[in-house]
Amino acid sequence: MKALTYHGPHHVQVENVPDPGIEQADDIILRITATAICGSDLHLYRGKIPQVKHGDIFWS
């Protein structure tokens, strides 16, 4: 599947990543048909959240 991945402040890429899998008995997989961003998402994009690491998936 395609996902937006983080590679540093102001540097994100759309990449192919493995499809998700069921890991726990109560897990589900949803098909996303639309999405949006809000102002707080820009904190991630701008590198203001120290927990975000290179290669993390933002949105898929």
matplotlib code that plots the C-alpha trace (Angstrom):
import matplotlib.pyplot as plt

x = [0.0, 1.1, 1.9, 3.3, 6.6, 8.7, 12.3, 13.1, 11.5, 9.7, 10.7, 8.0, 7.6, 4.8, 6.2, 5.1, 4.9, 3.8, 0.0, -1.1, -1.9, -4.1, -1.9, -4.4, -7.8, -9.7, -7.7, -9.5, -8.3, -10.1, -10.1, -9.6, -11.5, -10.9, -8.7, -7.9, -5.2, -5.5, -3.1, -1.7, -0.5, 2.0, 3.8, 4.7, 5.7, 7.8, 9.7, 8.4, 7.4, 10.6, 9.1, 8.7, 11.6, 12.9, 10.7, 7.7, 4.4, 2.2, -0.9, -1.5]
y = [0.0, 3.6, 5.7, 9.1, 8.6, 11.1, 11.7, 14.9, 18.4, 19.4, 16.1, 13.5, 10.9, 8.7, 5.2, 1.6, -0.1, -3.5, -4.0, -4.1, -7.4, -8.7, -9.0, -9.2, -11.0, -7.7, -5.9, -4.7, -3.3, -0.3, 0.9, 4.7, 6.4, 10.1, 12.0, 15.5, 17.4, 20.0, 22.6, 20.4, 18.0, 20.7, 20.2, 16.7, 17.9, 20.7, 18.3, 19.9, 16.5, 14.9, 11.4, 11.3, 9.3, 8.8, 6.4, 6.8, 6.5, 9.6, 8.7, 5.6]
z = [0.0, -0.3, 2.8, 3.6, 5.4, 7.4, 6.4, 8.3, 8.7, 5.5, 3.9, 3.5, 0.7, -0.6, -0.5, -0.9, 2.5, 3.6, 4.0, 7.6, 9.2, 12.0, 15.2, 18.0, 18.1, 18.3, 15.5, 12.4, 9.1, 7.6, 4.0, 4.0, 1.2, 2.2, 4.6, 5.6, 7.5, 10.2, 11.5, 14.2, 11.5, 10.5, 13.8, 12.5, 9.1, 10.5, 12.8, 16.1, 17.6, 18.9, 19.0, 15.2, 13.7, 10.2, 8.3, 10.5, 8.6, 8.9, 6.9, 4.8]

ax = plt.figure().add_subplot(projection="3d")
ax.plot(x, y, z, "-o")
ax.set_aspect("equal")
plt.show()
